[in-house]
Amino acid sequence: MHILQAENVTKEIKGRLVLDRLAFSAEGGRVYGIAGKAGSGKTTLLQVLSGVVRLSEGRVLLDGTDYYSAENSLQIKSQAEINEL
C-alpha cells in the first residue's frame, strides 16, 4: 500500500519552475532518499510534501487522502511560526 503519493506535483517560485510534474509513491515501512545537485528542488519537494509551502499544481495523497483538497486543507504555517515550535 502506498502511504504517500505525489501526482503531477509542480512548484513555481518567483517565476522559476522548481518542481515540474513530479510523480512518485512511497510504501510504508521503507526508507527513501532524495538525491540531486544543489538547486535541483530537494528541499522544496520536502517542504511541499510536509505542507510547509503550497504546491502550484498537482496532488499529494497521504494514506489515500488528498491533503491539499478544500475539505482537508492544511493549515500552512509561516516560517516564523515553525521556528517557534
C-alpha positions, 0 to 999 in steps of 0.5 A, a space after each residue: 500500500 502506498 502511504 504517500 503519493 505525489 501526482 503531477 506535483 509542480 512548484 513555481 517560485 518567483 517565476 522559476 519552475 522548481 518542481 515540474 510534474 513530479 510523480 512518485 509513491 512511497 510504501 510504508 515501512 521503507 526508507 527513501 532518499 532524495 538525491 540531486 545537485 544543489 538547486 535541483 528542488 530537494 528541499 522544496 519537494 520536502 517542504 511541499 510534501 510536509 505542507 510547509 509551502 503550497 504546491 502550484 499544481 498537482 496532488 499529494 495523497 497521504 494514506 489515500 487522502 488528498 491533503 491539499 483538497 478544500 475539505 482537508 486543507 492544511 493549515 500552512 504555517 509561516 516560517 516564523 511560526 515553525 521556528 517557534 515550535 
